[in-house]
Amino acid sequence: MAFQTVERALDGESLPMRLYEKAKRLGVWNPSDIDLTRDRKDWPALTEDQRDALLQTTSLFVAGEEAVTLDLLPLVLTIAREGRLEEELYLTTFLFEEGKHTQFFRRFLDEVGNSPDGLARFHGESYRRLFEVELPQAMQALLDDRSPPVQVRASVTYNLIVEGVLAETGYHSYFEALEARGLMPGLRDGLRLIKQDEARHIAYGVYLLERLVAADPALWEIVEERMAALLPLALGVVDEGFSRYGDRSPFGLEKDDIAAFAGAQFQARLERIRPA
């Protein structure tokens, strides 16, 4: 076996290595260190609908972060088997960060939300389809077939739809609603750090898809097909989130604004990968 680091230097200018350097500087925050003292004081002052809305949103994120933590390993294994060391180095931080996000949201539920029961009631049909069926199927397919088309389907599902459309939309609306009211400073600190992490994750996904499509432009058709198939599920999650409240959430968020933000994220990700 030939070891890359014996034969040549690591490519420090590659995007994966630059993301790795950023992750080492910015991604080492500890969920256990975030101060939730004010959050615990804010919680009883919220209306019942506002507490319900926070539990709903947090339940979507804690389950989603758990899912992406569990489902990332087949991609890490695929990249390792291809001998792409710089990419694998970055992916070690990717998995570490997803685990921390899961821990942070569960900590908020336990220490601020008083360990509520029955959170699965907030998970609608579109959410369950995306996180319980589409995501694990796309990622686990890599265990048997790591061909470029399978990698494309996995990365579109994980990086572009789950992270690039759904999570980024959710974190944006979640943070802005609390920021506008000066509520839950600990939760906002966590969200700010998670958004930084997720930006690196999405950047890697775009890089991976650009690399695959550049090597075989015919794969662009799979990108378009997969994005088009999954976008309705992502928008369905938005609809499900507002189904309890109408078109306006207890924190003043408008459904049309959130759907428009999600659509804009979809187009932005698609344009980044579209072949020239």
C-alpha positions in Angstrom: 0.0 0.0 0.0 1.3 3.4 -0.9 0.6 6.2 1.6 -0.1 9.6 0.1 1.6 11.5 2.9 4.8 9.5 2.2 4.7 10.2 -1.5 3.6 13.9 -1.5 2.4 16.8 0.6 -1.2 17.5 1.4 -2.8 19.9 -1.0 -3.3 22.8 1.3 -4.9 25.0 -1.4 -7.7 22.5 -2.1 -11.2 23.4 -0.9 -11.4 20.4 1.4 -8.2 21.4 3.2 -9.3 25.0 3.5 -12.5 23.8 5.0 -10.6 21.6 7.3 -8.5 24.5 8.5 -11.7 26.6 9.1 -13.3 23.7 11.0 -10.3 23.4 13.3 -10.5 27.2 14.0 -14.3 27.6 14.2 -15.8 24.2 14.8 -14.4 23.3 18.2 -17.0 25.0 20.3 -18.6 22.8 23.1 -22.4 22.5 23.3 -22.0 22.0 27.1 -20.4 25.4 27.5 -23.2 27.5 26.1 -25.0 29.4 28.8 -28.7 28.7 28.9 -29.5 30.6 32.1 -31.4 33.4 30.4 -33.2 30.9 28.2 -34.6 29.1 31.3 -35.9 32.4 32.5 -37.4 33.3 29.2 -39.2 30.0 28.8 -42.0 30.5 31.4 -42.7 34.1 30.0 -43.5 32.8 26.5 -47.1 32.2 25.5 -48.3 28.6 25.3 -48.3 28.8 21.5 -44.7 30.2 21.5 -43.5 27.4 23.7 -45.3 24.9 21.4 -43.7 26.5 18.3 -40.2 26.3 19.9 -40.7 22.7 20.8 -41.9 21.9 17.3 -39.0 23.5 15.6 -36.4 22.1 18.0 -37.9 18.6 17.6 -37.4 18.9 13.9 -33.8 19.9 14.3 -32.8 17.5 17.0 -34.1 14.5 15.0 -32.7 15.9 11.8 -29.3 16.4 13.2 -29.4 12.9 14.7 -30.3 11.5 11.3 -27.5 13.3 9.4 -25.0 12.1 12.1 -26.1 8.5 11.6 -26.3 8.7 7.8 -23.0 10.4 7.0 -20.7 7.4 7.6 -21.3 5.7 4.1 -20.0 8.9 2.4 -17.0 9.0 4.7 -16.2 5.4 3.8 -16.7 6.1 0.1 -14.3 9.0 0.1 -11.8 7.0 2.1 -12.0 4.0 -0.3 -11.3 6.4 -3.2 -8.1 7.5 -1.4 -9.1 11.2 -1.3 -7.2 12.0 1.9 -7.8 15.8 1.9 -11.5 15.2 1.6 -11.5 12.6 4.3 -9.6 14.8 6.7 -12.4 17.4 6.3 -15.1 14.8 6.7 -13.8 13.8 10.1 -14.8 17.3 11.3 -18.1 17.1 9.5 -19.2 14.1 11.5 -17.9 15.6 14.7 -19.9 18.7 14.2 -23.2 16.9 13.3 -22.9 15.0 16.6 -22.4 18.3 18.5 -25.5 19.8 16.9 -27.5 16.8 18.1 -26.2 17.2 21.6 -26.9 20.9 21.7 -30.6 20.7 20.7 -31.2 17.8 23.1 -29.6 19.8 25.9 -32.0 22.7 25.1 -35.0 20.4 25.2 -33.9 18.9 28.5 -32.6 22.0 30.3 -35.0 24.7 28.9 -38.0 22.8 27.6 -38.2 20.5 30.6 -37.6 17.2 28.7 -41.0 17.2 26.9 -42.6 13.9 25.8 -44.2 13.0 22.5 -42.1 15.2 20.2 -42.7 12.9 17.3 -46.2 14.4 17.0 -44.5 17.4 15.3 -43.0 15.2 12.5 -45.4 15.3 9.5 -45.5 13.1 6.4 -43.1 15.1 4.3 -40.6 15.3 7.2 -40.7 11.6 7.9 -40.4 10.7 4.2 -37.3 12.9 3.8 -35.5 11.9 7.0 -36.7 8.3 7.5 -36.8 7.1 3.9 -35.1 9.3 1.3 -32.0 10.3 3.3 -31.0 6.9 4.8 -31.8 5.1 1.5 -29.6 7.5 -0.5 -26.7 7.3 1.9 -26.8 3.6 2.6 -26.8 2.9 -1.1 -23.2 3.9 -1.1 -22.3 0.8 1.0 -23.0 -1.4 -2.0 -22.3 1.0 -4.9 -20.0 4.0 -4.7 -20.3 4.8 -8.4 -20.6 8.5 -9.3 -24.4 8.4 -10.0 -25.0 7.0 -6.5 -22.7 9.6 -5.0 -24.6 12.3 -6.7 -27.9 11.1 -5.4 -26.5 10.9 -1.9 -24.9 14.3 -1.9 -27.9 16.1 -3.4 -30.2 14.5 -0.8 -27.9 15.2 2.2 -26.0 18.4 1.3 -28.3 20.3 -1.1 -31.8 19.4 0.1 -31.5 18.5 3.8 -28.7 21.0 4.6 -28.7 23.5 1.8 -32.5 24.0 1.6 -34.3 22.7 4.6 -31.8 23.2 7.4 -30.5 26.5 6.2 -34.1 27.8 5.9 -35.0 26.6 9.3 -31.9 28.0 11.0 -32.4 31.4 9.3 -36.1 31.7 10.4 -35.4 30.2 13.9 -32.6 32.6 14.6 -34.3 35.7 13.2 -37.5 35.2 15.1 -35.7 35.0 18.4 -33.2 37.7 17.6 -36.0 40.2 16.7 -37.5 39.7 20.2 -34.2 39.4 22.2 -35.2 35.9 23.4 -33.2 32.8 24.2 -29.7 34.2 23.9 -28.1 30.7 24.6 -30.2 29.1 21.9 -29.2 31.9 19.5 -25.5 31.5 20.3 -25.9 27.8 19.5 -27.7 28.5 16.3 -25.1 31.0 15.2 -22.3 28.4 15.7 -24.3 25.7 14.0 -25.0 27.9 11.0 -21.2 28.4 10.6 -20.7 24.7 10.7 -23.5 24.0 8.2 -22.1 26.6 5.8 -18.9 24.5 5.6 -20.9 21.3 5.1 -22.8 22.8 2.3 -19.7 24.2 0.7 -18.2 20.6 0.7 -21.4 19.2 -0.8 -21.3 21.7 -3.6 -17.6 21.0 -4.2 -18.2 17.2 -4.3 -21.0 17.6 -6.8 -19.0 20.1 -8.9 -16.1 17.6 -9.0 -18.4 14.7 -10.1 -20.3 16.7 -12.7 -17.1 18.1 -14.1 -15.8 14.6 -14.6 -19.0 13.5 -16.2 -21.4 16.2 -17.4 -24.2 13.6 -17.9 -24.5 13.5 -14.1 -26.1 16.9 -14.2 -29.3 15.3 -15.3 -29.3 13.2 -12.1 -28.7 16.4 -10.0 -31.7 18.1 -11.6 -34.0 15.1 -11.3 -33.1 14.5 -7.6 -33.5 18.1 -6.7 -36.8 18.3 -8.4 -38.0 15.1 -6.7 -37.1 16.3 -3.2 -37.9 20.0 -3.3 -41.7 19.3 -2.8 -40.8 17.3 0.4 -38.7 20.3 1.7 -41.5 22.7 1.0 -43.9 20.2 2.5 -42.0 20.4 5.8 -42.5 24.2 5.7 -46.3 23.7 5.2 -46.4 21.1 8.0 -44.7 23.5 10.3 -47.4 26.2 9.8 -50.3 23.8 9.8 -51.0 24.3 13.5 -51.0 28.1 13.2 -52.2 29.2 9.7 -50.0 31.4 7.6 -48.3 33.2 10.5 -46.4 31.6 13.4 -46.6 32.6 17.0 -43.3 34.4 16.5 -44.6 36.4 13.5 -43.0 34.4 10.8 -44.9 34.3 7.5 -45.3 31.0 5.7 -44.9 32.6 2.2 -41.6 34.3 3.3 -40.2 31.1 4.6 -41.2 29.2 1.4 -39.7 31.9 -0.7 -36.4 31.7 1.2 -36.4 28.0 0.7 -37.0 28.3 -3.0 -34.2 30.9 -3.3 -31.8 28.5 -1.5 -32.8 25.8 -3.9 -32.0 27.9 -7.0 -28.7 29.2 -5.5 -27.5 25.6 -4.9 -28.6 24.5 -8.3 -26.8 27.3 -10.1 -23.5 26.7 -8.2 -23.3 23.2 -9.7 -24.8 23.7 -13.1 -22.2 23.0 -15.8 -20.9 26.0 -17.8 
